[in-house]
Amino acid sequence: MQFLRIAQGSLKELETHVVISQRVGFLKAEAAAELLDASEECGKMLRSLIRVAQRKQADE
């Protein structure tokens, strides 16, 4: 569970880097939007995985 939480934090950190990269001109808006969309999808999958793992942990 700890590693899944770390993964969530790393994903948020990545999102922050993408936003900053766009603001300073390293990324075009379209590229940043694509990366943030992919990040959102990964975040949804990660949250689902955490919920399932928590349920299994509670059942044990």
C-alpha positions in Angstrom: 0.0 0.0 0.0 2.9 2.3 0.8 4.3 2.0 -2.7 1.0 2.7 -4.3 0.7 5.9 -2.3 4.2 6.9 -3.3 3.2 6.2 -6.9 0.3 8.6 -6.5 2.6 11.3 -5.2 5.0 10.8 -8.1 2.1 11.1 -10.5 1.1 14.4 -9.0 4.7 15.6 -9.1 4.8 14.7 -12.8 1.7 16.7 -13.4 3.3 19.7 -11.7 6.4 19.4 -13.9 4.2 19.2 -17.0 2.4 22.4 -16.1 5.6 24.2 -15.2 7.2 23.1 -18.5 4.3 24.5 -20.4 4.4 27.8 -18.6 8.1 28.3 -19.2 7.7 27.3 -22.9 9.4 23.9 -22.9 6.1 22.2 -23.9 3.4 23.2 -26.3 -0.1 23.4 -24.9 -1.2 20.5 -27.0 1.6 18.2 -25.7 1.0 19.3 -22.1 -2.8 18.5 -22.5 -2.0 15.1 -23.9 0.4 14.3 -21.0 -2.1 15.6 -18.4 -4.9 13.5 -20.0 -2.7 10.4 -19.9 -1.8 11.2 -16.3 -5.5 11.5 -15.4 -6.2 8.1 -16.8 -3.2 6.6 -14.9 -4.4 8.3 -11.7 -7.9 6.7 -12.1 -6.3 3.3 -12.6 -4.1 3.8 -9.6 -6.9 4.9 -7.4 -8.9 1.8 -8.4 -6.0 -0.4 -7.6 -5.6 1.2 -4.2 -9.3 0.6 -3.5 -9.1 -3.0 -4.4 -5.9 -3.5 -2.4 -7.5 -1.8 0.6 -10.6 -4.1 0.4 -8.4 -7.2 0.2 -6.3 -5.9 3.1 -9.5 -5.3 5.2 -10.8 -8.8 4.4 -7.6 -10.5 5.7 
